[in-house]
């Protein structure tokens, strides 16, 4: 069992930056591959980026390439999402998720999910 808690969401102006954190707890949580997803109002949840358990592999959706960076600190059991050059269309609830297998963008394959953190980007 793994528990995930996201934090760092806020209201920010377009062009600004935010760093989201996802703190994991539970048995061998550092062995999980992690992903970030987001859900905007009235839209389906979508993949943002993912990182392998040791940080050696990452994959990202086109929407965030060049602006979003995923990283992890297994000593702290925390995964980060650094978001730069934010746009109003980045406004969403951001969720982190964990999987024992490398599933990348396959949202349905993630077993554990956090409750989400709200990111609002004003124009």
N, C-alpha and C positions, 0 to 999 in steps of 0.2 A: 504494500500500500504506500502510495506517495501522495503527499499533500503539497499543493502549489498555491502560493500567494503572490499576486502581482502588486506592484506599487510603482509610483512615479508618474502616474497620469496627472495631467493638469490642463489648464487653459493657457494657450501660448499663441503669440501672433505668428502670422505667416512669415516664413523665413527663419523662424527660431528653431531651437533644439530641445530635445528631451531625452532623458535616459530612463527607460523602464527597467525594472528589476523583477525577477521571478525567483522567489526563495522556495526551495524544495526541502521537504523534510520527509523522513521515513527511511525504511531500510534500503541501503545501497542506492540512494537517490542519485548519486554521482554517476551511476552506470547507465542512466537513461539518456536517450537521444531527446532533444528538446526542440520544440517549435513555437513560433509566435504566429498567431492568427488575429484577425480583426473583423469586427462586424459594425458596419455603419447603419444608421437608422434606415429601416425599410429595405435593407439589402441582406443578402446571404453572407454568412461568415466566409472569409477568404484567407488563404495562406499568405503569410508575409515572408517568413524566413525560418530556417531550421539549422541546427548544429548537432554534430555527432557527439557521442558521450565524452570523447577526449578533445573535442574542439578541432579535430583534424579535417573535418569535412563540413562545409556549409553549402546551403543552396538558398536562393532567394527568388521571390517573384519580381517580375520586371518593374512593378510599381515602385519598389523601394531600392532598386539597384543604383548604386552611386550615392545614395542618401542614408540608407539604413545599414547598420552593422550589428550582427549578433556576436556575442562572445559569452564565455562562461568562466567561472572560477569554482572549480570543484572543491577546493579547500573550504569555500564558503557556501557550497551547495546553491549557487546563485547563477542564473543566466540573465544576461543583459541585452537590451535592445537600444542601441544608440540611434536616435533619429535626428537627422539634420535637414536643413532646408525644408522644413515642414510646410505643407500646403493645406488649404481648407479641405481638400478631398481626403486628407489623411485622418480627418475626424472620425472616430470610431471607438468602440470598446475593444481594447487589446487583451487577448488571452494568451497565456502560455499553456503548453501541453507537453506531456511526456509519453515516450514510447520505449519499450525494451528493444524494438527492432528499428532499423533505419528505414523510415517510411517517407521522409522528406515532406512533400506537400500533400500527401494523402491524409486528409483531415480525419476521415473515419477510422484510421488505424491507430490514432492516439488514444491511449487508455485513460490517462489522467488529465484533468483540466482544472485550471484555476477559475476564480470567480470574475476575473477581468478588472481592468482599470481604464477609466475614461480619459481619452485624449481629445481635446477640442482645439482646433486651430482656427483662429479668427482671421478674417481678411483685412 
